[in-house]
Amino acid sequence: MDLFDSMRTFVRVVERGSFSAVARELNVGQPAVSKQIRALEQHLGGPLFARSTRQLSLTDQGQGFYSHCQEILGSLEIATRSFASGQEQIAGPLRIAAPVSYGRLCIAPLLMGFLQRYPDVRIDLRLSDHNEDLLKENIDLAIRIGVVKHEGLVAVPLGASVRRVYAAPEYLQRHGEPREPAALRGHNCIGFTLLEHYNTWHFKGAAGELDISINGNVTSNSSEAIREMVLGGLGISLSPEWLFAADVEQGKVAIVLGDYQAAALPVSAVLSRERRRSARTMAFVDFLRTHL
């Protein structure tokens, strides 16, 4: 069994959500794909998929293995492309897409350091909270927060976006501070609609894991807008640390439920499989992996 080949097939099955879709993509029969996944499971010593369900879903171990596969295969892709680039000059245009707040707060401040190292690169930073079509928009790489499932993309892990629950002191004075996740059901919680399960907040604490269905009179697809609403005392949000770090330091917002850990979101550099990655793209990915 070729372990790397089996890992690639496994990742494709997760991304496509179907054994038959991957079989058509690889131009082989579905039994061949199933056999390869079974061989991988035997090698690992446990199931990757919960086959008792009608819908294809990962086991807990399978989810963890999928994350590791993305990291390993992404690193292999980087190493292969870097070697192929050889002595290619790190120069020319570099088009980068990123979410608005993350791009402003976390990516833009790093650009000076990168351009001091590679002064012949010209960066076009495009900020949008909607996922850009890399090929259509002629983007070299995109920064994505959350699980990357889109087919035809290579996701290189950059780290994790730790999230906490935030509220303004004025809101807490009016409505009281929730002391446990279940108390959030009685508060005005602001949902970020670009996340798949934005109306369910997942926590880990001393008593175990807990999913809370939130309620509120406003949602938004903009983290910038959610920050302004929280600062204005409208409600409570589950948001990344980088979004509210300065506000916490200045006392404008408070961390709520500090004893509970919310699920972090993966941060990835995403590249198209179809387009040959340039040396400047690889250099920027390596730079982000170091500085993020």
Steps between C-alpha positions, in 0.01 A plus 500: 500500500627846404422696816517844337277388213250354748503822703430701183207275414366527855517881489321505164222277635452737796499805272264348243282323756468191284699190406337489157586865422868434573487181294370696200766766557777238507340302215485180704219287642347585836616165648861605433454819705323310779779242504764770530317663793456163674871429458577839655268426791668162555839672496378754759316245709156662507210637290520838330134521399182426696346253259186446708365837388330553165708810443879474474649639821834480677563335834673712765827324417430550131449874550833528679676293234345719227649812660843335520473385138427855387808623684728220374384515139511879504857493625591241237346721233702798625824299503439361153415837349791671674740244356346532154536877517875456530671832470190682374521866595266609777353799321188620323132538590344304787122510536376409849141469623409508870198562726454871573578512872766229497668659199500842662613391846722197434619496137551868408740564793728220372536633146777747579720223640438280197567780249818601681620145446372479139493860366425393140160353587189716441207403725131550423311429825128446442277495807158339493297287739379289208719222361647612171526271197878472475513420129225738390638790704863417411599466866828331591399402854218561744491500878204299626369457854312176560506157337585519128277260309501645149629251246806587294667696781811432703475620862825563687437535877624825653365458852174530688269791576418481871151630583347641817167644609494880516261765631522870581493599872184703432320191369605293802384772739153498341455126450741331741797279419442136400701269727455183296434432130137397560429852628567635148152385400363795694723757330505686170769308311629631167563229238768514231317354201803411288564205735311183415346453846494862610199454730662221705794584726719210614685509834733280703520527877569301813168317458569406136375629165182697445314637196285807559236619253515878516223756456520863399331775300791564262752303293765615256740371236756765603730460800566877486127566540475251787787674678322835472175348631677346799679828575163674485357268764253323270591144598751221553719345231724197460792651309873454432749640750669710232174690434460628858857490637547878502148560634557262794828673581324839498210373712240555226387137509529214748567130454202296618506131599876504530503155662352345187687431179320564172594302189788666313488540121787392270678772300632390160677635196299372205641450150352363180611153391475597135734798507875455531613673817778755456802546724352824634178322600694228679719761668195682634343178631824412681514854639145470636569160656790657689336825609145383571 
